[in-house]
Amino acid sequence: MPPATDRLLASLPTDLPAVERAARIPAGFVAAGATAGIKASGNPDFALVAAIGDPVPAAAVFTPNRFAAAPVRLSRANLQATGGSAHAAGYAKAVIATSGSANAATGPAGDADQAAIGEAIAAALGTTPQHVLHLSTGVIGTRLPVDKVSATIARVAPGGLTATDAGLDAASVSLCTTDSVKKSATVTVQSPGAGGGMVAITVTGICKGVGMIHPRMATMLSIVLTDATASPDTLRDLLRGTAAVTWDQLSVDGDTSTNDTVFVLASGAAGAASADTDPAARDALATAITAVARDLARQQARDGEGATALITCQVSGAADDVDARAIARAVIASSLVKAAVHGKDANWGRIAGAAGNAVAAEAAVLEAAGLTPTEAQARAAQPARVDPATLRIAIAGLVAYDGAKGGPTGIDKAAARIAMDAEEVLIRLDLGLGTGSGEAFGCPLTEGYVKENSEYTS
């Protein structure tokens, strides 16, 4: 057997701040979760988050699915109207989330239902419908029970909203559908203060999503809140860049949802310098948002429907980061790789095959990740560069393929089976072509996934 130094490809380092998996509500916001009666189970299904005072800067990324749901279309229109541009960046007073009905593919009636809910929220909070953002999740093709949602709004807003962690935690519970656990993440970092010195800023995210997950410039349903100071356009730029390297690197089953949305709202209540004009403040906010998004994506992958583990694929030595991210996502999205991990089978050939089929992301994602529009168009959907002669593949710390040494290493499959019996299975590739790196997150394909989705509406 080769020495340990040859068998081990270590996890890639990260310089992101530490994440607390808890819902810590940033200053300037109130929240609540409730039961409206949308779900037949009687579980919580209504969440409301609102800014204290006037509407605050907000931005979003949305699903590109051409069956985009009514809440997606309405939220996009509202942000464009309040921001005065074609971008998904404007101002918002509240985010309303309902769970149990996607309100997708419901036609004009579904649009009217969503608009009526926005009007009810606006009346309750003393704002305009254009300052309300919308999230819905659940079965496609079913309409929302507007009467039940409206009654819950009257009960919750504004008196039931609280500026407490408990209120935001309740909202995170209400987002869930087939999730087995609630999902939240909080980061607090130091940022330059508006009046000098340093102040603490908080970024907190809550999300749901464990199935129909293969994002493209969006995620399942997520609300990210911060007390930092930033304009709508800055929030949009930071969110798009973050999504491109975190949520867009996540896949459970290869299906992009009709409802995928992530919102970010900034209250400015921390008294930090503006991320628009202060580079250090921008860096602090960017790293905090990325840390929260990355952790939420990992939580979603680990809780994927039927999942028994988290699969992380990390790629180094790529010609550039575009290729590295493409290969990592191809590996974790492969049904063959996912099934092999479920069986604790160190089948490196499936990993090699997935890497060899990888193509770069679409232009919008590449541009969000930092490429110029011209570069993004040129690289979009192009094959990622892989050379079998320089490629190395390790599974759970054991090198299975080393192109420079002739290829297959004769991995000890019994040892690999033991190593793969873990909460997280790390697949590492080094391409030996450059300095590019990237990662992606997924989960095993199990009988539980098939059973859950074969019975989803019956």
C-alpha positions as CSV (number, residue, x, y, z in Angstrom):
1,M,0.0,0.0,0.0
2,P,1.3,3.5,-0.8
3,P,2.5,5.7,2.1
4,A,-0.1,7.8,3.9
5,T,1.2,11.0,2.2
6,D,0.3,9.5,-1.2
7,R,-3.0,8.2,-0.1
8,L,-4.4,11.5,1.4
9,L,-5.7,14.5,-0.5
10,A,-6.7,17.0,2.3
11,S,-9.8,19.1,2.3
12,L,-9.3,22.5,0.8
13,P,-8.9,25.3,3.3
14,T,-11.5,28.1,3.7
15,D,-10.9,31.6,5.1
16,L,-14.6,32.3,5.7
17,P,-15.8,33.3,9.2
18,A,-17.2,30.8,11.6
19,V,-20.9,30.0,11.4
20,E,-23.4,29.4,14.2
21,R,-26.2,27.2,13.1
22,A,-28.9,29.3,14.8
23,A,-31.3,32.0,13.8
24,R,-30.0,35.2,15.4
25,I,-32.2,38.0,14.2
26,P,-30.3,41.1,13.1
27,A,-31.2,44.5,14.5
28,G,-34.0,46.2,12.5
29,F,-36.2,43.2,11.8
30,V,-39.1,41.4,13.4
31,A,-40.4,37.9,12.5
32,A,-43.0,35.2,13.2
33,G,-44.0,31.8,12.2
34,A,-47.6,30.4,12.4
35,T,-50.0,27.8,11.2
36,A,-52.5,28.9,8.5
37,G,-53.9,25.5,7.6
38,I,-52.3,25.2,4.2
39,K,-50.7,21.9,5.1
40,A,-53.0,18.9,5.7
41,S,-50.6,17.9,8.4
42,G,-51.4,20.9,10.5
43,N,-47.7,21.8,10.8
44,P,-46.6,25.4,10.7
45,D,-46.8,26.8,7.2
46,F,-46.8,30.6,7.4
47,A,-43.7,32.8,7.9
48,L,-43.5,36.6,8.0
49,V,-40.3,38.7,8.3
50,A,-40.6,42.5,8.3
51,A,-38.4,45.6,8.6
52,I,-38.9,47.9,11.5
53,G,-39.9,51.3,10.1
54,D,-39.5,52.1,6.5
55,P,-38.8,49.7,3.6
56,V,-35.1,48.7,3.5
57,P,-32.8,47.8,0.6
58,A,-33.4,44.3,-0.8
59,A,-32.2,42.1,-3.6
60,A,-32.9,38.7,-4.9
61,V,-31.9,35.9,-7.3
62,F,-34.7,33.8,-8.8
63,T,-35.2,30.5,-10.6
64,P,-34.8,30.7,-14.5
65,N,-37.5,27.9,-14.8
66,R,-39.9,29.0,-17.5
67,F,-42.8,27.8,-15.2
68,A,-41.7,30.3,-12.6
69,A,-44.3,30.5,-9.9
70,A,-46.6,33.4,-9.2
71,P,-44.6,34.5,-6.1
72,V,-41.4,34.6,-8.2
73,R,-43.0,36.8,-10.9
74,L,-44.6,39.1,-8.4
75,S,-41.5,39.6,-6.3
76,R,-39.4,40.3,-9.3
77,A,-41.9,42.9,-10.5
78,N,-42.0,44.5,-7.1
79,L,-38.2,44.8,-6.8
80,Q,-38.0,46.2,-10.2
81,A,-40.7,48.8,-9.4
82,T,-39.2,49.9,-6.1
83,G,-35.7,49.9,-7.4
84,G,-36.5,51.7,-10.7
85,S,-34.6,49.3,-12.9
86,A,-34.8,46.0,-14.7
87,H,-32.7,44.4,-11.9
88,A,-34.0,42.3,-9.0
89,A,-33.0,45.0,-6.5
90,G,-35.2,47.5,-4.8
91,Y,-36.8,48.1,-1.4
92,A,-39.0,45.9,0.8
93,K,-40.9,46.1,4.0
94,A,-41.8,42.4,4.4
95,V,-41.3,38.9,3.1
96,I,-44.3,36.6,3.3
97,A,-43.7,32.8,3.0
98,T,-46.3,30.1,2.7
99,S,-45.6,26.4,2.7
100,G,-47.8,23.6,1.3
101,S,-48.7,25.0,-2.1
102,A,-46.2,26.2,-4.6
103,N,-48.7,28.4,-6.4
104,A,-46.9,27.5,-9.6
105,A,-48.7,26.7,-12.9
106,T,-51.9,28.1,-11.5
107,G,-52.6,30.7,-14.2
108,P,-54.2,34.1,-13.8
109,A,-56.1,32.9,-10.7
110,G,-52.8,32.0,-9.0
111,D,-51.4,35.5,-9.8
112,A,-54.5,37.1,-8.3
113,D,-54.2,34.9,-5.2
114,Q,-50.6,36.1,-4.6
115,A,-51.5,39.7,-5.3
116,A,-54.4,39.5,-2.7
117,I,-52.0,38.2,-0.1
118,G,-49.6,41.0,-0.8
119,E,-52.4,43.5,-0.4
120,A,-53.4,42.0,2.9
121,I,-49.8,42.2,4.2
122,A,-49.5,45.8,3.0
123,A,-52.7,46.8,4.8
124,A,-51.6,45.1,8.0
125,L,-48.1,46.7,8.1
126,G,-49.0,50.1,6.7
127,T,-47.0,49.8,3.5
128,T,-47.7,49.3,-0.2
129,P,-48.1,45.9,-2.0
130,Q,-45.0,46.7,-4.0
131,H,-42.9,46.6,-0.9
132,V,-44.0,43.0,-0.1
133,L,-41.9,40.1,-1.3
134,H,-43.3,36.6,-1.7
135,L,-42.2,33.0,-1.2
136,S,-44.3,29.8,-1.7
137,T,-43.4,26.2,-1.6
138,G,-45.2,22.9,-2.0
139,V,-47.1,21.0,-4.7
140,I,-47.1,22.5,-8.2
141,G,-50.5,23.2,-9.7
142,T,-52.3,23.9,-6.4
143,R,-53.8,27.3,-5.4
144,L,-53.2,29.0,-2.1
145,P,-56.2,29.2,0.3
146,V,-56.3,33.0,0.3
147,D,-58.9,33.1,3.0
148,K,-56.8,31.1,5.5
149,V,-53.7,33.0,4.7
150,S,-55.5,36.4,5.1
151,A,-56.9,35.3,8.4
152,T,-53.4,34.4,9.6
153,I,-52.0,37.7,8.5
154,A,-54.7,39.5,10.5
155,R,-53.7,37.4,13.5
156,V,-50.0,37.7,13.2
157,A,-49.3,41.2,11.8
158,P,-48.3,43.3,13.3
159,G,-48.9,42.2,16.9
160,G,-47.4,38.7,16.6
161,L,-44.1,39.9,15.1
162,T,-41.2,40.0,17.5
163,A,-37.6,41.2,17.3
164,T,-36.4,38.0,18.8
165,D,-34.4,35.0,17.8
166,A,-37.4,32.9,18.7
167,G,-39.5,34.7,16.1
168,L,-37.0,34.1,13.3
169,D,-36.6,30.5,14.4
170,A,-40.3,30.0,14.2
171,A,-40.3,31.4,10.7
172,S,-37.5,28.9,9.7
173,V,-39.7,26.0,10.9
174,S,-42.7,27.3,8.9
175,L,-40.6,27.3,5.7
176,C,-40.2,23.5,5.8
177,T,-42.0,21.0,3.6
178,T,-40.3,17.7,3.2
179,D,-37.3,19.0,5.2
180,S,-36.5,16.8,8.2
181,V,-34.9,19.7,10.1
182,K,-35.1,23.5,10.1
183,K,-32.1,25.3,8.6
184,S,-30.5,28.5,9.8
185,A,-27.0,30.1,9.9
186,T,-25.6,33.2,11.5
187,V,-22.3,35.0,11.2
188,T,-21.1,38.1,13.1
189,V,-18.0,40.0,11.9
190,Q,-16.4,43.3,12.5
191,S,-16.9,46.1,9.9
192,P,-15.8,49.7,9.8
193,G,-18.3,52.0,11.5
194,A,-20.1,54.9,9.8
195,G,-18.6,57.2,12.4
196,G,-15.2,55.6,12.7
197,G,-13.9,52.6,14.6
198,M,-15.3,49.1,14.2
199,V,-18.8,47.8,14.7
200,A,-20.3,44.2,14.7
201,I,-22.5,43.3,11.8
202,T,-24.7,40.2,11.7
203,V,-25.8,38.2,8.7
204,T,-28.5,35.5,9.3
205,G,-30.1,33.2,6.9
206,I,-33.0,30.8,7.1
207,C,-33.9,28.4,4.3
208,K,-35.8,25.3,3.2
209,G,-35.3,22.8,0.5
210,V,-34.3,19.1,0.3
211,G,-35.8,18.0,-3.0
212,M,-36.2,19.4,-6.5
213,I,-32.8,21.0,-6.0
214,H,-30.4,21.9,-8.8
215,P,-30.2,25.7,-8.7
216,R,-29.1,28.1,-11.4
217,M,-28.7,31.6,-10.0
218,A,-31.0,30.9,-7.1
219,T,-31.7,28.5,-4.3
220,M,-34.8,26.8,-2.8
221,L,-36.4,29.3,-0.5
222,S,-34.1,31.5,1.6
223,I,-34.3,34.8,3.5
224,V,-31.0,36.4,4.4
225,L,-31.1,39.4,6.8
226,T,-28.3,41.8,7.9
227,D,-28.0,44.9,9.9
228,A,-25.2,46.1,7.7
229,T,-25.5,49.1,5.4
230,A,-25.8,48.6,1.6
231,S,-27.8,49.8,-1.4
232,P,-30.0,47.5,-3.3
233,D,-27.5,47.2,-6.2
234,T,-24.7,46.4,-3.9
235,L,-26.8,43.7,-2.2
236,R,-27.7,42.2,-5.6
237,D,-24.0,42.1,-6.7
238,L,-22.9,40.4,-3.5
239,L,-25.8,38.0,-3.6
240,R,-25.3,37.0,-7.2
241,G,-21.6,36.4,-6.6
242,T,-22.3,34.4,-3.5
243,A,-25.0,32.2,-5.2
244,A,-22.6,31.4,-8.0
245,V,-20.1,29.7,-5.7
246,T,-22.4,28.3,-3.1
247,W,-26.0,27.5,-3.9
248,D,-25.3,27.1,-7.6
249,Q,-22.8,24.4,-6.5
250,L,-25.6,22.3,-4.8
251,S,-27.6,19.5,-6.3
252,V,-29.9,16.9,-4.7
253,D,-31.7,15.5,-7.8
254,G,-30.9,17.5,-10.9
255,D,-34.3,19.4,-11.0
256,T,-34.4,23.2,-10.9
257,S,-37.5,24.3,-9.1
258,T,-40.3,26.6,-10.3
259,N,-40.0,28.6,-7.0
260,D,-36.3,28.9,-6.2
261,T,-35.7,32.3,-4.6
262,V,-33.3,33.9,-2.2
263,F,-33.8,37.4,-0.7
264,V,-31.3,39.5,1.1
265,L,-32.5,42.6,3.1
266,A,-30.3,45.1,4.9
267,S,-31.6,47.3,7.7
268,G,-28.5,49.4,8.3
269,A,-29.2,49.3,12.0
270,A,-25.7,48.3,13.0
271,G,-24.3,51.7,12.1
272,A,-21.7,50.3,9.8
273,A,-20.0,52.2,7.0
274,S,-21.7,51.7,3.6
275,A,-20.7,48.7,1.7
276,D,-21.3,50.8,-1.4
277,T,-18.3,53.1,-0.7
278,D,-16.1,51.5,1.9
279,P,-14.1,48.6,0.5
280,A,-13.5,47.0,3.9
281,A,-17.2,47.2,4.8
282,R,-18.0,45.6,1.5
283,D,-15.5,42.8,2.1
284,A,-16.8,42.2,5.6
285,L,-20.4,41.9,4.3
286,A,-19.5,39.8,1.3
287,T,-17.6,37.2,3.4
288,A,-20.4,37.0,5.9
289,I,-23.0,36.5,3.3
290,T,-20.9,33.8,1.6
291,A,-20.2,32.0,4.8
292,V,-24.0,31.9,5.6
293,A,-24.9,30.8,2.1
294,R,-22.3,28.1,2.0
295,D,-23.4,26.6,5.3
296,L,-27.0,26.7,4.4
297,A,-26.2,24.9,1.1
298,R,-24.4,22.2,3.0
299,Q,-27.3,21.8,5.4
300,Q,-29.7,21.5,2.5
301,A,-27.5,18.8,0.8
302,R,-27.1,16.8,4.1
303,D,-30.9,16.9,4.5
304,G,-31.6,16.0,0.9
305,E,-34.6,13.7,0.6
306,G,-33.6,10.2,1.7
307,A,-30.0,11.4,2.3
308,T,-27.7,9.4,4.5
309,A,-24.7,11.7,4.3
310,L,-23.3,14.9,2.8
311,I,-21.2,14.6,-0.3
312,T,-18.6,17.3,-0.8
313,C,-16.5,17.4,-3.9
314,Q,-13.5,19.7,-3.9
315,V,-11.4,20.3,-6.9
316,S,-7.9,21.8,-7.1
317,G,-5.3,22.2,-9.8
318,A,-7.8,23.2,-12.4
319,A,-7.0,25.5,-15.3
320,D,-9.2,28.1,-13.6
321,D,-12.0,28.3,-11.1
322,V,-14.7,28.0,-13.8
323,D,-13.5,24.5,-14.7
324,A,-13.0,23.5,-11.0
325,R,-16.6,24.5,-10.1
326,A,-18.0,22.7,-13.3
327,I,-16.2,19.5,-12.4
328,A,-17.2,19.6,-8.8
329,R,-20.8,20.1,-9.6
330,A,-20.8,17.4,-12.3
331,V,-19.4,14.9,-9.8
332,I,-22.0,15.6,-7.0
333,A,-24.9,15.7,-9.6
334,S,-24.1,12.3,-11.1
335,S,-26.7,9.8,-10.2
336,L,-24.1,7.0,-10.6
337,V,-21.7,8.7,-8.1
338,K,-24.6,9.4,-5.7
339,A,-25.7,5.8,-5.8
340,A,-22.1,4.6,-5.3
341,V,-21.7,6.8,-2.2
342,H,-25.0,5.4,-0.8
343,G,-23.5,1.9,-1.3
344,K,-20.2,2.9,0.2
345,D,-18.6,1.7,-3.1
346,A,-15.3,3.5,-3.9
347,N,-16.1,3.5,-7.6
348,W,-13.7,6.1,-8.8
349,G,-14.5,5.3,-12.5
350,R,-17.9,7.0,-12.0
351,I,-16.1,10.1,-10.6
352,A,-13.7,10.2,-13.5
353,G,-16.6,9.8,-16.0
354,A,-18.5,12.7,-14.4
355,A,-15.4,14.9,-14.5
356,G,-14.8,14.1,-18.1
357,N,-18.4,15.1,-19.0
358,A,-18.3,18.4,-17.1
359,V,-19.2,21.7,-18.8
360,A,-18.9,25.2,-17.6
361,A,-22.0,26.9,-16.1
362,E,-24.3,29.1,-18.2
363,A,-23.3,32.7,-18.9
364,A,-25.4,34.4,-16.2
365,V,-23.8,32.3,-13.5
366,L,-20.3,32.9,-14.9
367,E,-20.8,36.6,-15.1
368,A,-22.1,36.7,-11.5
369,A,-18.9,34.8,-10.5
370,G,-16.7,37.5,-11.9
371,L,-16.2,37.0,-15.6
372,T,-16.9,39.8,-18.0
373,P,-20.0,39.4,-20.2
374,T,-17.8,38.6,-23.2
375,E,-15.8,36.0,-21.2
376,A,-18.9,34.5,-19.8
377,Q,-20.5,34.1,-23.2
378,A,-17.3,32.5,-24.6
379,R,-17.0,30.0,-21.7
380,A,-20.6,29.1,-21.1
381,A,-21.4,25.4,-21.5
382,Q,-17.8,24.7,-22.8
383,P,-16.2,21.4,-21.8
384,A,-14.0,21.7,-18.6
385,R,-10.4,20.8,-19.2
386,V,-9.3,17.5,-17.8
387,D,-6.1,15.5,-18.6
388,P,-6.2,11.8,-17.4
389,A,-2.4,11.9,-17.3
390,T,-2.3,14.5,-14.5
391,L,-5.6,13.8,-12.7
392,R,-5.7,12.5,-9.1
393,I,-8.9,11.2,-7.4
394,A,-9.3,10.5,-3.7
395,I,-12.4,9.1,-2.0
396,A,-12.8,9.7,1.8
397,G,-9.0,10.4,2.0
398,L,-7.8,7.4,-0.1
399,V,-6.2,8.0,-3.5
400,A,-8.0,5.8,-6.1
401,Y,-6.5,7.2,-9.3
402,D,-3.2,8.9,-10.0
403,G,-2.6,9.7,-13.7
404,A,1.0,10.5,-13.2
405,K,1.6,7.0,-11.7
406,G,-0.2,5.1,-14.4
407,G,-3.8,5.5,-13.3
408,P,-5.6,3.1,-10.9
409,T,-3.9,2.8,-7.5
410,G,-5.6,-0.4,-6.4
411,I,-7.5,1.3,-3.6
412,D,-8.3,-0.9,-0.6
413,K,-12.1,-1.1,-1.0
414,A,-12.6,-2.5,2.4
415,A,-10.8,0.4,4.0
416,A,-12.7,2.8,1.7
417,R,-16.0,1.3,2.7
418,I,-15.2,2.0,6.4
419,A,-14.0,5.5,5.6
420,M,-17.2,6.3,3.6
421,D,-19.4,5.3,6.5
422,A,-19.5,8.9,7.7
423,E,-21.7,12.0,8.0
424,E,-19.7,13.7,5.2
425,V,-17.9,11.9,2.3
426,L,-15.2,14.0,0.7
427,I,-14.4,13.4,-2.9
428,R,-11.2,15.2,-3.9
429,L,-9.8,15.8,-7.4
430,D,-6.6,17.5,-8.3
431,L,-6.3,18.1,-12.0
432,G,-2.6,19.1,-12.2
433,L,-3.3,21.8,-14.7
434,G,-3.3,25.1,-12.9
435,T,-4.4,26.9,-9.7
436,G,-8.1,26.9,-10.1
437,S,-10.3,25.5,-7.3
438,G,-13.9,25.0,-6.4
439,E,-16.4,22.8,-4.5
440,A,-19.9,21.5,-4.7
441,F,-22.3,19.8,-2.4
442,G,-24.7,16.9,-2.8
443,C,-26.1,13.7,-1.2
444,P,-26.5,10.0,-1.9
445,L,-29.3,8.7,-4.1
446,T,-31.2,6.3,-1.9
447,E,-34.3,4.2,-1.8
448,G,-35.7,6.8,0.6
449,Y,-35.6,9.4,-2.1
450,V,-37.5,7.2,-4.6
451,K,-40.1,6.3,-2.0
452,E,-40.7,9.9,-0.9
453,N,-41.1,11.2,-4.4
454,S,-43.1,8.4,-5.7
455,E,-45.7,9.1,-3.0
456,Y,-45.4,12.9,-2.9
457,T,-48.9,13.8,-4.1
458,S,-50.7,10.6,-3.2
